[in-house]
């Protein structure tokens, strides 16, 4: 689904700029091409929507685009449709148990070339053991049935298959507090610590810890976030801009503007400076794992 996700984002971003240049509202554009305002909004946001090449052509006519721009927009639309047809998204099998918006995040993560995460309290889902995830699921969904919880755990484990892709780069920065919170109890945390050590030995994965001894640092003030970076698109050859994802209890944020992303890049520079090296982090994680065993 990589091509589908990135092509939709690029198509939507270009169409939004063209509509703004034409000084038209989403409602006006929707009426002109016989679509709903919601469909125009989803299209411009890079979300999956049933918009055909005829609709894109109609929007091009409305906005008065050049022949070259029309060709590129139609190619992006075709690329998105072909990628969608070529294979289903594995996570859709779990849609009934997932929160609203889950498909958008997973499709972005699946399309990303680089995943950079800073976490303050929890190990991110991409690197959780099944037992760690299970403990969290029971905390968040105590009313659910055991089969439903196990399906969520299965989904989390399957998501981690992406780590075996050597072209998918993962940089994880953890506050030491993440390792000290006893999610699931000492034995679960011991296994989680050793899992982080094992995953951190992959050539495409880096796990670094910010120890308590650092004191106040930028990450504590910024909070947890994920920076997703992407490759070039076949259509047009442009590089998709990055996305900062901030997960919230009642809603998530997707930040795409340079003015929104630059502060997070600046925070990452500070976090990298205060984080232990990979070898030092491995030693600290190993020491904490042994303490859990004791």
Secondary structure by P-SEA (a helix, b strand, c coil): caaaaaaaaaaaaaaaaaaaaacccaaaaaaaacccaaaaaaaaacccccccaaaaaaaaaaacccaaaaaaaaaaaaaaaaaaaaccccccccccccccaaaaaaaaaaaccbbbbbbccccccccccaaaaaaaaaaacccccaaaaaaaaaaaaaaacccccccbbbbbbbcccccccccccaaaaaaaaaaaaaaaacccbbbbbbccccccccccccccbbbbbbccccccbbbbbbbbbbbcccbbbbbccaaaaaaaaaaaaaaaaacccaaaaaaaaaaaaaaaac
